């Protein structure tokens, strides 16, 4: 009973080596669960400022390039156009966004941040930083950089595959 089976050797962090090696098919579920957990923490942090899940992405996209169409926003954020239209309507009612006709083509309607919307950008940044701090607690800076590099590679592979379809 006192002897350890060779298959139960422990790694440097004290965990069984078998626990450290996830099955390849587990990658999707682990990524999805981590993303959900991150989104839940972020949403909780934003709720106090009157923002709902997904609205931060819209505001950050417009902060980067104000005056996008609803379709442009939907494409940039990877959501369907009707979802974006509903989100814009809600955010407009909250006073964060406004829709205006395009100066060059009156057939187009573009979306812009309002002053109250711009005032929420700092809150979004702080909520994001808090969420990142929680998510990376216990990791070294090097591990965080490696994680980000690997996640970018995974995303790039998946986007390339989607573009090829």
N, C-alpha and C positions, 0 to 999 in steps of 0.2 A: 504494500500500500504506500510506502514511503518513496518508492522509486517513480520517476517520471518516465512516461512513455516517450520515445524519441519523436513521435509525431506531435507531441505537445510542447516542443521547444518554444521558448519565448524570445521575442525580438527585443531590441534595445529599449523600447518603451514599456516593456513588461506585459504586452499583450501576446496571446498565442499567435504564432505566425499564420495559422490557418485563418484567424479572424482578420488579419491584415490584408489578405488576398481575396477581394470580392470576386465573385464570378463575373465574367464579361457581360452577361445579360443583366446584371444588377446595375450597370452604369446608368441606364436611362431612369430607373426608379430612384436611384440615389440623387441624380441631378434634379429630377422633378421635385423630389421631396425637399431638397435644399433650397431650390428656387421658391417653393411654396412657403417654407419657413421664413425665408428672407422677406418675401412679399408681405407675409402676415405681420412681422415685426415692423416693417416700413409703414404699412397701413395704420397700425396702432399708433405709431409716432406722428403720423400726419393728421389723424382724425381730430386731434385737439385744435388744429389750425383750420378746420373746416374742409379739408381736402379728403377725397375718397380714393380708393385703390385705382390706379391707372391715371389719375389726373396729374400726378407729378410728372409722368412721362410726357404728357401733352405740353405741360408748361415748360419743361426743360427743352423740348424740341422747338417750341416757339421762342424761347430765350436764345437758342442757337441761331434760328432763322425765323424771324417774325414774318407774318404774312403768308403762311402756307394755306393751300386749299384743304378742305376736309379730306379729299382723296389723297393728297400728298402726306398729310399727317397720318392717315390710316396706313399707307404704305410704309412710311418711316417707322411706325411703331408695330407693324406686323399684325394689325387688326382689320376686321372687315369694315367697309365704308358705313353701313348702317349703325354699327356699334360706335364708330367715331362721331357720326352725326348726333346720336343721342348724348354722348359724352360732351360734345361741344355745346349742345343745347342746355344741358345741366350746368355746365361751367359758366355759360353766358348768364343764366339766371342767378348764379352765385356772384356774378360781377367780376369774375377772373378773366374772361375773354370777351371779345366783341367780333362780330362779323361785319365786314364792309365790302362793297363792290371793288373789284380790281380797277386801278386807275387807267390801265391800258386796255382792258377787255371787260366791259361791264357785264358780260355773261358769266364771268367768274366771281365767286365770293371767296374772300380770303379771311383767315382767322388771325387775330392779333391779341397779344396780352394787354390787359388794362393795367392801370397803375396798381390797383389792389392785387392783381395777378403777379406783377413784378415784385411787389412787396413780399410775396410768399416764397420767392426763390431761395432766400436765405434759410427759411424754415425747412424747405425741401432738402437743401444741402446739409443742414444739421441733422435731419432725420436720417439721411443716407449715411452720413458719417457714423452716427450712433449705431445704425444697423450693421455697418461694416465692422465696427469695433466689436460688437457682440459676436458676429459670425467668425471673426478671425482670432478671437480670444484664445491664447495659448499657442498661437502659431508665430514663428519668427518672421521677420520682414522678408527674408529670403524665401521661406515657404509660401508666403502670400504672393510674392512676385511669381514664383513657379506656378502656383495655382492659377493665377490670372493668365499666365502665358498658355497653360494647358487648356483652360476654358476657352480662350480665344481661338486656339487651334481646333478644338472640337466644334465651336460655332462656325468657324470658317469652312470646315469640312462639310458640315450639314447644310450651310448656305450654298456651297458650290454644288452639292448634290441636288438641292431644290432648284437651282438655276438651270441645271442640265435637264430637268424634267420637261 
